[in-house]
Amino acid sequence: MSPSTFFLATITLAFVVLVAALIPTLLQIRRTTKKLEETLAHLDTEINPLIKSATETAEELQILTASINDKIDQTDILFNELQEVGHVLLATAHILKDKISPALIQIASLNAGLKAFAKFFSR
């Protein structure tokens, strides 16, 4: 056997071994890509409704947030009005106290004087 024939035989054998090793690898790559395509198609059908649902939920949350903000603003207005009413009631109570207390003191003094007068003359 000449060296060139031996070299050709070695190269042919290496090529056959390489092809024998590559065929199962290529078949596995083909099966994997087919499975990946199926998975991506399934994800595509599943993701669209999920995205639609997430979008609807986000819109509902925006509406709910706006409604809550309106209610908070109305509550702030109510508390401000209640505070003003409290101040008016406090001012009214002070005015009544300042105006009625002297009159009540005079009535109580008159009552005490009448009692003392009645007690003095009833003896």
Secondary structure, DSSP 8 states (H G I E B T S, - for coil): --HHHHHHHHHHHHHHHHHHHHHHHHHHHHHHHHHHHHHHHHHHHHHHHHHHHHHHHHHHHHHHHHHHHHHHHHHHHHHHHHHHHHHHHHHHHHHHHHHHHHHHHHHHHHHHHHHHHHHHHT-
